[in-house]
Amino acid sequence: MRCGGPLALRWVELDQRERRVCGACGEVHYENPRLLVSCYLHWRDRVVFCRRARAPARGLWALPAGFVEQGETLEEAVVREINEETGVLLAPRRVSLFRLVSLPHISEVYVEFRAELAAVPVFSPGQEALEVALFSERDIPRSDLAFGDVMPTYPDEFFECLRAGYFPIKSLPLHPSKVF
């Protein structure tokens, strides 16, 4: 990454694992999981979903979500994604942590937030969303729901917490060999 030399797999004693190491300068090239944020943005008992305009899962419904950018806090990233996809403006202090989901088999970590809206939102879908809508639990288009294969408990677990009025922060390690 620094000198442009070729990378090769080598045992790194300090890390006790193989890593890609530059053959020219010895710099270790760390490959870390990607960090994504999403939000259960809700008004009363209905949650905001966006019909995706881009791959993966183009045309399917998903929560407002995306990758964290350099220099952003998690809260800044999620409110940026909400605004880009739905047109809804929120302050970072309006979102609360809901759960963390580790997906080591695809090298991703999802940080899920929740935020309650004070009034029925007016949507203005951005370039990443074909449309935006509020769905009650029974009206979610489950056959057109994106990423259910990766996170089989979404959005059911959120609706359970919403009904109970209790949102414990959870950490879920999801692995392809574990299906909930």
C-alpha positions as CSV (number, residue, x, y, z in Angstrom):
1,M,0.0,0.0,0.0
2,R,2.9,2.4,0.7
3,C,5.6,1.5,-1.8
4,G,3.6,-0.5,-4.4
5,G,5.5,-3.7,-4.0
6,P,3.9,-7.1,-4.5
7,L,2.0,-8.7,-1.6
8,A,2.5,-12.3,-0.5
9,L,0.9,-14.3,2.3
10,R,3.3,-14.6,5.2
11,W,3.1,-15.7,8.8
12,V,3.1,-12.6,11.1
13,E,4.3,-13.8,14.5
14,L,2.9,-10.7,16.4
15,D,-0.6,-11.4,15.0
16,Q,-0.3,-15.2,15.1
17,R,-1.8,-15.5,11.7
18,E,-1.0,-15.2,8.0
19,R,-1.3,-11.7,6.5
20,R,-0.6,-10.1,3.2
21,V,2.9,-8.6,3.5
22,C,4.7,-6.4,1.0
23,G,7.7,-8.2,-0.4
24,A,9.6,-4.9,-0.9
25,C,9.2,-3.0,2.3
26,G,7.7,-5.6,4.7
27,E,4.6,-3.5,5.5
28,V,1.6,-5.6,6.6
29,H,-1.5,-5.0,4.5
30,Y,-4.4,-5.4,7.0
31,E,-7.8,-6.5,5.6
32,N,-10.5,-5.6,8.1
33,P,-14.3,-6.0,8.0
34,R,-16.4,-3.3,6.4
35,L,-18.5,-1.3,8.7
36,L,-22.1,-0.6,7.8
37,V,-24.9,1.3,9.5
38,S,-28.7,1.0,9.2
39,C,-31.7,2.5,11.0
40,Y,-35.1,1.3,12.0
41,L,-36.7,4.7,11.4
42,H,-40.2,4.5,12.6
43,W,-43.4,6.4,13.0
44,R,-45.7,4.7,15.5
45,D,-45.9,1.1,14.6
46,R,-44.6,1.5,11.0
47,V,-41.0,1.3,9.8
48,V,-39.4,3.1,6.9
49,F,-38.1,0.9,4.1
50,C,-36.4,1.9,0.8
51,R,-36.7,0.1,-2.5
52,R,-33.0,-0.2,-3.5
53,A,-32.0,1.5,-6.8
54,R,-28.6,-0.1,-6.9
55,A,-27.0,-3.6,-6.7
56,P,-26.9,-5.6,-4.6
57,A,-30.6,-6.4,-4.2
58,R,-31.8,-3.8,-6.7
59,G,-35.6,-3.4,-6.6
60,L,-35.8,-5.0,-3.2
61,W,-36.9,-3.3,0.1
62,A,-34.3,-2.6,2.8
63,L,-33.8,-0.3,5.8
64,P,-31.9,3.0,5.0
65,A,-28.3,1.8,5.3
66,G,-24.8,2.1,4.0
67,F,-21.1,2.1,4.6
68,V,-19.4,4.4,7.2
69,E,-17.1,6.9,5.5
70,Q,-13.7,8.0,6.7
71,G,-14.0,10.8,9.4
72,E,-17.6,10.0,10.3
73,T,-19.0,8.9,13.6
74,L,-21.4,6.0,13.4
75,E,-24.3,8.4,14.2
76,E,-23.2,10.8,11.5
77,A,-23.0,8.0,9.0
78,V,-26.5,6.7,9.7
79,V,-28.2,10.1,9.5
80,R,-26.3,10.8,6.3
81,E,-27.6,7.5,4.8
82,I,-31.2,8.2,6.0
83,N,-31.1,11.6,4.3
84,E,-29.5,10.3,1.1
85,E,-32.1,7.6,0.7
86,T,-35.2,9.1,2.2
87,G,-34.8,12.8,2.3
88,V,-35.5,12.8,6.0
89,L,-33.3,15.1,8.1
90,L,-32.3,13.9,11.6
91,A,-29.7,15.2,14.0
92,P,-27.2,12.5,15.1
93,R,-28.4,12.8,18.7
94,R,-31.8,11.5,17.6
95,V,-30.6,8.0,16.8
96,S,-30.1,5.3,19.5
97,L,-28.1,2.1,19.2
98,F,-30.3,-1.0,18.6
99,R,-27.9,-3.8,18.0
100,L,-24.6,-4.9,16.5
101,V,-24.4,-7.8,14.1
102,S,-21.1,-9.5,13.2
103,L,-21.0,-11.3,9.9
104,P,-17.4,-12.7,9.7
105,H,-18.3,-14.9,6.7
106,I,-18.7,-11.8,4.6
107,S,-16.3,-9.6,6.5
108,E,-19.0,-7.1,7.5
109,V,-20.1,-5.6,10.8
110,Y,-23.6,-4.0,10.9
111,V,-24.4,-1.3,13.5
112,E,-28.1,-0.9,13.7
113,F,-29.8,2.2,15.1
114,R,-33.4,3.2,15.7
115,A,-35.1,6.5,15.7
116,E,-38.7,7.5,16.3
117,L,-40.2,10.2,14.1
118,A,-42.5,12.8,15.7
119,A,-44.8,13.1,12.7
120,V,-45.6,11.3,9.4
121,P,-42.5,11.8,7.3
122,V,-42.5,13.4,3.9
123,F,-40.1,11.4,1.7
124,S,-37.8,12.6,-1.1
125,P,-36.0,9.5,-2.3
126,G,-32.4,10.0,-3.4
127,Q,-30.4,8.3,-6.1
128,E,-30.0,5.1,-4.1
129,A,-33.8,4.5,-3.6
130,L,-36.5,3.9,-6.2
131,E,-39.1,4.6,-3.6
132,V,-39.6,5.0,0.2
133,A,-42.5,3.8,2.2
134,L,-43.7,3.1,5.8
135,F,-44.7,-0.5,6.5
136,S,-46.5,-2.0,9.5
137,E,-45.2,-5.5,10.5
138,R,-48.0,-7.3,8.7
139,D,-47.6,-5.2,5.5
140,I,-43.8,-5.8,5.0
141,P,-43.3,-7.2,1.5
142,R,-41.4,-10.2,2.8
143,S,-40.9,-11.8,-0.6
144,D,-39.2,-8.6,-1.8
145,L,-37.1,-7.9,1.4
146,A,-33.4,-7.5,0.8
147,F,-30.7,-9.3,2.9
148,G,-33.1,-11.6,4.8
149,D,-30.7,-14.4,3.9
150,V,-27.9,-12.6,5.7
151,M,-29.9,-11.5,8.7
152,P,-32.9,-13.8,9.1
153,T,-34.2,-12.1,12.3
154,Y,-34.7,-8.7,10.7
155,P,-37.1,-6.9,11.0
156,D,-39.1,-9.2,13.3
157,E,-36.9,-8.6,16.3
158,F,-37.3,-4.8,16.0
159,F,-41.1,-5.1,15.9
160,E,-41.0,-7.4,19.0
161,C,-39.0,-4.7,20.9
162,L,-41.4,-2.0,19.6
163,R,-44.5,-3.8,20.9
164,A,-42.8,-4.4,24.2
165,G,-41.5,-0.8,24.4
166,Y,-38.1,-2.1,25.4
167,F,-35.0,-1.9,23.3
168,P,-32.1,-3.8,24.9
169,I,-28.8,-3.4,23.0
170,K,-27.8,-6.7,21.5
171,S,-24.8,-8.1,19.8
172,L,-25.4,-10.9,17.4
173,P,-22.7,-13.1,15.9
174,L,-24.1,-14.5,12.7
175,H,-22.3,-17.1,10.8
176,P,-23.5,-19.2,7.9
177,S,-23.5,-22.4,10.0
178,K,-25.8,-20.7,12.5
179,V,-29.3,-20.0,11.5
180,F,-31.7,-18.4,13.9
